[in-house]
Amino acid sequence: HVTRQNILRRDHRICQYCGRTEPQMTVDHVTPRSRGGLDTWENMVCACSSCNSRKGDRPPERAGMSLLRTPRKPNLITFLFASRSPFAEAWKSYLNLF
């Protein structure tokens, strides 16, 4: 499910505009909701508060910004191991990846 926590986890809590990390990261809609942007994996990224404010209610290009990487829906295995949960540890041996 697309949630704030899952977006932050997918992006490793790294701002997808400047590469910084902060204790309190935000989630930004690449295409703002006011301009038809949806709550999808491909339209939401982790952003620091400075970049989120700078971008405002504009697409990144209009704000003179670019994304470090294109947001994508994570596959299950990538998402499992990006997480630092006991659930991920329990699945390692089952999936025989490590």
MIBADREN-589560 format. One line per 5 residues: number of its first residue (from 1); for each residue x, y, z of N, C-alpha, C. Coordinates in pm, 1 decimal, decimal comma. Atoms other than C-alpha are relative to their C-alpha. Layout:
# residues N
NUM) X Y Z X Y Z X Y Z  ...
***
This chain:
# residues 98
1) 82,6 -118,8 0,0 0,0 0,0 0,0 87,0 125,1 0,0  -70,5 -127,0 2,7 111,8 351,4 -72,8 -36,5 77,2 127,3  17,5 -78,4 -121,7 154,8 519,0 264,5 122,3 88,7 16,4  -112,4 -89,3 -28,6 378,0 794,4 394,7 121,5 -82,0 43,3  -111,7 80,2 -50,9 590,8 541,8 584,8 61,9 -85,6 -109,0
6) -53,2 83,9 106,7 624,5 316,1 281,1 77,0 80,8 -103,9  -75,8 -87,0 91,7 733,8 605,1 57,4 135,8 33,4 62,5  -126,1 -31,6 -68,0 996,0 706,8 315,9 92,5 -122,0 2,0  -79,8 122,8 -2,2 1111,6 344,5 342,5 56,7 -30,0 -138,3  -45,7 27,2 136,6 1131,2 297,8 -35,1 117,3 90,8 -37,8
11) -103,3 -97,8 36,0 1342,0 614,0 -68,8 111,8 9,0 103,3  -103,9 6,3 -104,6 1558,5 525,5 234,7 13,3 130,6 77,1  4,1 -128,9 -71,4 1455,2 857,0 395,0 102,9 99,9 -56,1  -91,6 -91,4 69,8 1671,6 1042,0 140,0 -83,6 91,2 -88,7  72,3 -95,6 83,9 1538,0 1358,4 -21,7 29,2 -30,9 -146,2
16) -16,6 35,8 140,1 1480,7 1272,1 -385,9 29,4 119,7 -89,4  -38,4 -119,0 74,4 1562,0 1628,5 -489,3 144,8 40,8 28,6  -135,1 -49,2 -34,5 1881,9 1715,7 -299,2 90,9 -107,0 60,9  -81,4 107,4 -55,6 1997,9 1388,5 -141,2 25,2 7,1 150,0  -20,7 -12,2 -145,5 1988,2 1508,6 219,9 -96,0 -88,8 76,7
21) 91,8 66,6 -91,9 1837,3 1331,8 514,2 -17,8 91,5 120,4  33,0 -79,2 -118,8 1668,6 1499,6 808,9 -80,7 -88,8 92,9  82,7 80,1 -90,9 1500,0 1365,7 1120,3 -147,2 -4,7 -43,0  140,0 -5,8 42,6 1159,6 1475,9 985,2 -6,9 22,2 -150,5  13,3 -11,7 145,3 1120,4 1402,5 615,2 -148,2 11,7 -35,5
26) 136,6 -14,6 47,6 808,6 1486,2 415,7 -18,5 -85,8 -124,4  30,8 68,6 125,3 636,4 1321,7 122,0 -53,2 104,6 -96,5  39,2 -97,7 100,8 598,9 1525,1 -196,0 -68,1 -71,0 -116,6  62,9 47,3 123,0 366,0 1470,3 -489,5 76,4 65,2 -115,5  -77,6 -53,2 112,2 582,1 1508,6 -802,4 -91,4 87,9 -85,6
31) 104,3 -81,4 62,7 274,9 1622,8 -994,2 -98,1 32,5 111,5  86,4 -36,9 -112,5 80,2 1818,3 -731,4 -143,9 -48,2 -18,2  139,4 45,0 4,9 -265,3 1690,9 -643,4 -90,0 106,4 -62,1  81,6 -108,1 56,4 -405,0 2032,6 -737,4 8,6 3,8 -152,6  -17,2 5,1 145,8 -280,0 1963,8 -1091,5 -29,7 -139,5 -55,1
36) 42,4 132,1 46,8 -425,3 1613,5 -1113,8 89,9 -114,8 43,9  -88,7 105,5 -47,3 -145,2 1421,4 -942,7 -70,5 -94,4 96,0  64,6 102,2 -81,0 -247,1 1098,4 -776,6 90,2 -48,4 112,4  -75,1 61,2 -110,3 -142,5 918,6 -459,0 48,3 -137,4 -46,2  -54,4 124,3 54,1 65,4 656,7 -642,1 149,5 -7,9 29,7
41) -144,4 19,0 -19,9 412,1 507,4 -602,0 80,4 85,8 -97,1  -73,0 -70,9 104,9 514,7 677,8 -925,4 -10,9 151,3 10,9  19,2 -145,3 -11,3 398,4 1024,5 -813,1 36,2 54,3 137,9  -33,3 -47,0 -134,4 518,0 1041,0 -451,2 144,4 -33,6 31,8  -139,9 19,3 -36,5 872,9 1084,2 -322,0 27,4 59,0 137,7
46) -49,1 -56,3 -126,1 1055,9 1152,2 1,7 68,1 133,0 -31,4  -61,2 -131,3 21,6 1159,2 1517,6 29,8 30,8 64,4 134,6  -27,9 -77,2 -121,4 1327,3 1733,1 291,2 -95,8 119,5 1,0  96,3 -109,8 -10,4 1118,3 2022,0 416,8 41,1 118,8 -87,0  -46,9 -112,3 82,9 1336,8 2277,0 233,4 -38,4 -18,9 -146,2
51) 32,8 26,3 140,8 1292,5 2112,1 -106,5 -150,2 -2,1 -22,3  144,9 5,0 14,6 923,5 2048,9 -49,3 -57,5 141,4 -2,9  46,2 -140,0 -0,8 870,2 2417,6 33,4 41,1 71,5 -127,4  -51,2 -66,2 120,3 1086,9 2532,6 -258,5 -80,5 -40,9 -122,9  76,6 50,1 113,9 896,9 2314,0 -504,5 -143,1 52,3 2,9
56) 135,8 -52,4 -14,0 561,3 2421,1 -368,9 -100,9 -78,2 -80,6  110,0 60,0 75,1 258,4 2353,6 -583,7 29,9 -0,2 -149,8  -41,7 0,3 140,4 453,7 2314,4 -907,2 64,5 -133,9 -33,5  -78,7 116,4 40,4 598,8 2027,4 -1108,5 148,7 33,5 17,8  -142,9 -28,4 -23,8 975,8 1989,3 -1047,6 64,8 89,0 -107,1
61) -62,1 -78,6 108,6 1068,5 2133,5 -1389,3 -28,9 148,7 13,4  37,4 -141,5 -15,2 880,0 2456,3 -1321,7 67,2 63,2 120,6  -67,9 -50,6 -119,4 1054,2 2487,8 -985,7 151,9 -1,4 -18,1  -143,8 6,8 25,8 1395,9 2437,8 -1147,6 66,9 -113,3 76,8  -51,1 113,2 -77,3 1440,4 2104,1 -970,7 -11,0 -127,3 -83,1
66) 12,1 130,5 65,4 1495,3 1747,0 -1080,2 11,7 -109,4 105,3  -4,7 114,7 -89,6 1456,7 1408,0 -917,8 132,3 -73,8 -15,2  -121,9 80,3 4,6 1762,1 1202,2 -826,8 -25,3 -131,9 -72,2  37,3 121,8 71,0 1578,3 892,2 -952,4 -150,9 -0,1 -22,4  141,9 9,6 32,7 1244,3 810,9 -1107,6 -71,0 -86,3 103,2
71) 72,0 81,1 -98,5 994,7 693,3 -845,2 -72,8 -116,7 -66,2  63,3 121,4 51,2 871,8 337,8 -900,7 -64,1 -76,6 113,8  58,5 91,4 -97,9 655,2 86,7 -724,8 106,3 -105,4 31,9  -102,1 99,4 -33,3 895,2 -138,1 -531,0 -54,2 -141,5 -17,8  45,2 138,1 2,5 884,5 -510,4 -591,1 9,8 -54,0 142,3
76) 11,2 52,3 -135,8 818,0 -726,0 -287,2 136,1 -28,4 62,5  -129,3 37,3 -56,8 1171,6 -856,0 -239,7 82,6 123,8 31,9  -73,8 -123,7 -25,4 1333,7 -514,2 -274,2 -56,8 71,6 121,4  64,3 -71,3 -109,5 1081,2 -363,9 -37,2 22,1 -70,9 133,0  -22,7 78,0 -121,9 1120,5 -643,6 216,0 137,7 27,5 58,2
81) -136,2 -14,2 -49,1 1495,5 -603,7 237,6 44,1 145,0 18,3  -27,6 -141,2 -27,6 1490,0 -224,5 231,4 -46,2 34,2 140,0  54,6 -25,6 -132,5 1297,3 -244,7 553,8 92,3 -60,1 105,2  -82,8 49,4 -110,4 1472,7 -295,1 884,0 -88,0 -62,9 106,1  94,0 59,3 -93,0 1198,4 -496,8 1037,8 35,3 -145,7 26,0
86) -20,3 142,4 -26,6 1208,0 -840,0 1201,0 -62,2 -86,3 -109,3  64,1 71,7 109,3 976,8 -947,5 920,2 100,0 -26,9 -112,0  -99,6 16,0 105,7 1256,5 -890,1 667,0 102,6 -105,5 39,2  -96,4 98,9 -47,1 1501,3 -1092,2 877,2 -56,2 -141,4 -10,4  62,0 131,9 0,8 1259,4 -1382,5 903,8 -11,3 -57,1 -141,8
91) 16,0 47,2 137,1 1217,1 -1401,4 525,6 131,5 -29,1 -70,4  -128,8 19,2 68,2 1590,5 -1400,6 437,2 29,8 -145,9 -29,7  -33,5 140,9 22,7 1643,9 -1771,9 484,9 -102,2 -68,1 -91,3  103,4 58,9 82,7 1312,5 -1860,6 321,7 24,1 29,4 -147,5  -21,7 -39,7 138,9 1399,4 -1670,9 5,6 137,6 -40,4 -53,4
96) -134,8 45,4 37,2 1760,1 -1803,9 4,4 78,6 104,5 -78,8  -71,2 -106,8 69,2 1897,7 -1468,8 -102,1 129,4 37,6 68,8  -119,2 -40,1 -73,8 2162,5 -1426,6 165,0 66,5 -118,9 63,1
***
